[in-house]
Amino acid sequence: MATRTIVPFGPQHPVLPEPIHLDLVLEDEKVISAIPSIGFIHRGLEKLVEKKDFLEMTYVAERICGICSFIHGQSYCQAIEGVMKIDVPERALYLRTIWGEMSRIHSHLLWLGLFADGFGFESLFMHSWRVREKLLDLIEETTGGRVIFGTAKVGGVRRDMESLTLKRVEDELKIIEKMSHELTDVFKKDSSVKRRTVGKGVLSKEDAITLGAVGPTVRGSGIASDMRKLGYAAYGKISWEPVIETGCDCYARCMVRCRELYQSFDMIYQAMAKIPDGPVDVKVTGNPNGEYFARVEQPRGEVIYYVKGNNTKNLERFRVRTPTFANVPPLVKMLGGCELADVPVIVLTIDPCISCTER
Amino acid sequence: MSQMSIGKVVSRSFLSRPATRLYPFEKRPFYKATRGAVAIDIEKCILCGICQKRCPTAAITVTKATKDWQINRLRCISCGACVDACPKKCLWLENMYSPAVVQKGADDKFHQLDKPGLETTKA
């Protein structure tokens, strides 16, 4: 047996802006096992339910994560609406779908850039983020914030989009879609990208099920698991099928995200064509009493919001299970047996978001 | 194929104008909807204090006795909860951020004068 060395990876590492720590047990350049540790940036947001009332908590939920901010807010609102049995107006549901998908596109473009940066393709990273910038402008124009949308609200949404704006957004999105094609072509066909991704970090279909992987990680292993199929918001009213790839490696997970980009564009066009007129919110009266699980698909995978109310302004219990937390065991599995140089690329393929994992 | 498409992007980037702005000369336009600093028309304010109660970060302090409305710009997250709650609609969100503060705890203070119509003071 060769000498074993333990190399620390993170919490400060150039490929990851966020603090996750991995102890990599190496034999020469080969990773034998990886021991993860998290808990560097716990903020105690779940405990805040004791101080903030259930309506104010929407602002806190939106700030759990900077990238999927809107979907966090939406999930929280869905959980509260579930407890209080609030019927959200149709138009609000469609607007949530549109903003949710815009948020997914911006997250995936961000990830594509970071991924390119992870294997050293700096110019591709810049191009991805340039495309994303155009989308962020659209988001700011329609919601008022670039990353913290601030439009989620218990009982609906806080802003409406006029039909003229909808049309303009659609036109702009078509330009962004065209620009994205040029980008994803590179991820799809470039030989240097393929060399760094094909066959790396394999997660078999069985392992993905056993270890409870979620989101693009599980879909890259050939399992059609997508919470949007539950039909929340307006997802039940538009036609779409979950994107799956059967490669089980880093390349497959990258392809899932590339194809999901276009799926999201398509969903937005469909939602814009079908959006009904009407109010965008309902008045919320009373306090939540009871408990509810909301399961929502984020760009990174399934997020579970659990809320328990006791008929007071403050919730009794609030719990969030984020997708990155579910994807850590599959990550450890993928890292076993890989080369040290592939570790950053493999870690990036689960799209780790440590801030929301630790809240 | 991919070399072709990246080549197209690269040559377009080479020939077109920079993606960035020459900042002090060319400023980024803010949108009408942009959530910036909270502003108040203090003379319309009835000092009811609902904004203070609704503020999730406790950035607003309303003192009825001295007729003062003050906001801690470092605490404010521009969520607009106060704007939605205001019964007199005298609060709004500017589409511009507030200028950087140079001192901690130096709140923006608005004082309601006894004579309506006069300018508000900002300490």
Interface residues (C-beta under 8 A of the other chain):
Chain A: K52 E56 Y59 V60 R63 S123 L124 H127 R130 E133 E140 E141 T142 T143 G144 G145 I148 G150 R158 R159 E182 L183 D185 V186 K188 K189 D190 S191 V193
Chain B: M1 S2 Q3 S5 I6 K8 V9 V10 S13 A19 Y31 A33 T34 R35 R54 P56 I77 S78 C79 G80 A81 D84 L93
